Amino acid sequence: MTNDGGLMQDRTAQLETEFINEYLVRFGHDPEVVRRSDDPKMRTLLREATLHASGQLATVAARARLLEDMQHGNTGNLRRPRR
């Protein structure tokens, strides 16, 4: 029996880092420079990027649960969108 929990945490951490980097680059910043900076504006930017990453990870997790439910036929809680 293997412990996939550590692997999943590593992948989640990597994905979080990618979302943070993506956010920082989108606003014209080098992620490594932002991380090393003591400038309060850069610290605020890094917090904003972290919040963005958290939201993105929540979206990924929700989609994964939805796909898993669909694969196992557990679609009873799904409703059709209103027209």
Secondary structure, 3 states (H helix, E strand, C coil): CCCHHHHHHHHHHHHHHHHHHHHHHHCCCCHHHHHHCCCHHHHHHHHHHHHHHHHHHHHHHHHHHHHHHHHCCCCCCCCCCCC
